[in-house]
Amino acid sequence: MNMYKDYIKEIEERKAQGLHPKPIDGAELLSEIIEQIKDVNNEYRADSLNFFIYNTLPGTTSAAAVKATFLKEIILGASIVEEITPAFAFELLSHMKGGPSIEVLLDLALGNDPATAQQAADVLKTQVFLYDADTDRLKEAFKNDNAIAKDILESYAKAEFFTKLPEVPEEIQIVTFIAGEGDISTDLLSPGNQAHSRSDRELHGKCMITPKAQEEIKALQAQHPDKSVMLVAEKGTMGVGSSRMSGVNNVALWTGKRASPYVPFVNIAPIVGGTNGISPIFLTTVDVTGGIGIDLKNWVKKTDADGNVVRDENGDPVLEEVYSVATGTVLTINTKTKKLYNGEQELIDIAKALTPQKKEFIRAGGSYAIVFGKKIQTVAAKILDIEPTAVFAPSKEISNEGQGLTAVEKIFNRNAVGITPGKILHAGSDVRVEVNIVGSQDTTGLMTAQELESMAATVISPIVDGAYQSGCHTASVWDKKAQANIPKLMRFMNDFGLITARDPKGEYHSMTDVIHKVLNDITVDEWAIIIGGDSHTRMSKGVAFGADSGTVALALATGEASMPIPESVKVTFKGEMKEHMDFRDVVHATQAQMLQQFGGENVFQGRIIEVHIGTLPADQAFTFTDWTAEMKAKASINISEDDTLIESLEIAKGRIQIMIDKGMDNSKQVLQGLINKADKRIAEIKSGEKPALTPDANAKYYAEVVIDLDAIVEPMIADPDVNNKDVSKRYTHDTIRALSHYGGDKKVDLGFVGSCMVHKGDLKIVSQMLKNLEAQQGKVEFHAPLVVAAPTYNIIDELKEEGDWDLLQKYSGFEFNDLLPKSTARTEYENMMYLERPGCNLCMGNQEKAAKGDTVMATSTRLFQGRVVEDSERKKGESLLASTPVVVLSAILGRIPNIDEYKAAVEGINLTKFVPSVKELTA
């Protein structure tokens, strides 16, 4: 009874934190609990019954297998439990969502007792998480004239698992809660520094927004018990930043409804709104839980009598309120009229939030049930040799005669499944697509593993070319939380079929390389579709979509993803880069010039940025694609010249070979298979059989943006603008300022060169600048700390070969040691350079951090409040984002340099250069 006593001890510890018992996922503990249930005189029997019924995780957890087996014993009379009748046992099996429970139900349905078989069949008809082994059993029984098997298959072919569900209510009453003004980052809903607790849903729920906000939500619920609380981003977009399933889970935990009375802390159906809508990735995650995301449009640009937009002193549009959604406002969602009402007053059309497909997600309690349901219906109909009953809303298929295809339209058409044969689809079409590459990252990976268990998946889909589990988000500090979570995650994912950053057997050196960089390398076809558990899953080959942990799990389990084909915005370049400029400046200028060209409207938001990069290889081009997450784009696609693409593929092959040489390939030789695919693609390009992907000349774009390189005359900095009087304009990534704005006197407390935004060339720039400045000034003296974290180990290896690492070592005061990794996060820094372990480091915000109130100059992607740096009582922390040379010089000077100081410091240094293609990159 040791496991049970340990569990009771843990319960007491959690009770002191205001927490309920942790849900049970282990077989050994549940086996002890079952023995106590069987012993009618056991002192722990009542509690054990409660834990067994209400506190055991379903799916493919080892506990679920034990629970299903015991329920089978009860149904067959092998075990008698007064409190769990056979009928109740069937009900409990119906809530276990696949895996062992399906195996048990099939055993009973295909058994010899007719009454039991029919009861099991009735439960099976409600289940959708079946895999090949399950349907193969039904198929075999059907061939052997088993009437029950036929009955189950006929039910599946009619999709009765869906049609017998209650309809979506015509009216949904809601009460508003303003979660924040301006863009709401997923960091507010699920802070990065609490990543370790994401798989413990109740514990993690305590970090959403603030304790005060949680109390206000509870008060609203008490005042309006018949209504759902809608979280609102006032004057902003809801859910920008990272792709956090944990953020949606937290919203659902506080405002949604319980998915099952027998599964604790798994809630569904959250309702969220934003003045400027919902971030695309976040909206997909809301769909996963059967929730509703509403584009409120409750503030609009003010116009004068002539219809011109009124602007403030900064040139920004002045907004005026169309209708109020202040906290406590009672509204009605009408799912029939697809309108939002305040009493009898119609406020706005919300048809986009209530498409036929989204209403199916709401009715089924989430998108997974629909994805798996459609699959099981198709399989059943095929076994029966009949047509499946038309039940689900048909996919929208938009085909515009005479219109060419954008790059993303071409990729989606090539990878689409289940569309009308021979039909060419354009943007707006709903498409199921096969996924080529999948990435899981380490702070959401435990949740992805939970999702895989809950959908009863045990092995990666054979459709997927390659999948990778990273270790970068927990690379900086190997603390007790990481030591407890990461080995467990790596074992699970390695067994599932992924290439893992850390070897569960300890046979190869841990690789803490940034996940996006690894995915960028293992993507060896620009026609690929990539799904990754991070908003920066944006490759410079193929089209990549950042996704929540659940969508990643779905891609791993099924090899598919479903989404509308997005619209595209075409970005081209003219002019010439100045010698003293870095490509990072071009990236920031793209955002600034786009906003200027379109009067402040972000035409990138929710769309594909098709950037005609032409001549820039994948490593450097990644800087652009990575930043498109901050541009609020859905994804991006690089259009490259043939020779440039071949160069990128050769680099990728070399990186994959390094992984193979380390011993990271698995029994299916996934990595070698990727090299073979790269060789095939290179041969196709060289022979002219299949040139590099380009859009059609007559493709249709939402907008076309031309970036003038001649207009970029000084470094560009993304500023969080923390003191803007308009709260909604803080921390938006949209405030892009020239270096001269700061006058050469703004103090900098810390510099950071690292994260996915830097490549090998950036690390060479650091070493060259230090050498340059020493030659100019006689010595290098840091007036602020400089943290340097290479994104990958191979970059460090290459820098060692080329001599740059020796220079970095010479100027550094600290160098990471993999044999003695840090066990505690750094909280104080000296004025020197730190060479940190490859990985995300400060950018992630869950381990290393700047001191509170610091002004940080970083190459990172994140400037959200509290991410890289938190506020202090004396001042707001701020994270300004800039190119590597600006960051290095700022740390050395302890302030932002002026333009003359900058030019002198970079003189003769090979910055990341870009020359626009002279070719027309269209088909």
Buried (B, 14 or more C-beta within 10 A) or exposed (E): EEBBEEBBEEBEEBEEEEBEBBBBBBBEBBBBBBEBBBEEEBEBBEBBBEBBBBBBBBBBBBBBBBBBBBBBBBBBEEBEBEEBEBEBBBBBBBBBBBBBBBBBBBBBBBBEEEEBBBBBBBBBBBBBBBBEEBBEBBBEBBEEEBEBBBBBBBBBBBBBBBEEBEEBEEEBEBBBBBBBBBBBBBBBBBBBBBBBBBBBBBBBBBBBBEEEBBEBBEEBBEEBEEBBBBBBBBBBBBBBBBBBBBBBBBBBBBBBEBBBEBBBBBBBBBBBBBBBBBBBBBBBBBBBBBBBBBBBBBBEBBEEEEEEBEBEEEEBBEBEBEBEBEBBBEBBBBBEBBBBBBEEEEBBBBEEBBBEBBBBBBBBBBBBBBBBBBBBBBBBBBBBEEEBBEBBBEBBBBEEEEBBBBBBBBBBBEBBEEBEEEEBBBBEBBBBBBBBBBBBBBBBBBBBBBBBBBBBBBEBBEEBBBBBBBBBBBBBBBBEBBEEBBBBBBBBBBEBBBBBBBBBEEEBEBBBBBBBBBBBBBBBBBBBBBBBBBBBBBBBBBBBBBBBBBBBBBBBBBBBBBBBBBBBBBBBBEEEBBEBBBBBBBBBBBBBBBBEBBEBBBBBBBBBBBBBBBBBBBBBBBBBBBBBBBBBBBBBBBBBBBEBBBBBBEBBBEBBEBBBEBEBBEEEEBBEBBBEBBBEBBEBBEEEEEBBBBBBEEBBBBBEBEBEBEEBBBBBBBBBBBEBEBEBBBBBBBBBBBBBBBEBEBEBBBBBBBBBBBBBBBBBBBBBBBBBBBEEEEEBEBBBBBBBBBBBBBBBEBBEEEEBBEBBEEBBBBBBEEEEBBEEEBEEBEBBBBBBBBBBBBBBBBBBBBBBBBBBBBBBBBBBBBBBBBBEEEEBBBBBBBBBBBBBBBBBBBBBBBBEBBBBBBEEBEBBBBEBBEEEBBB
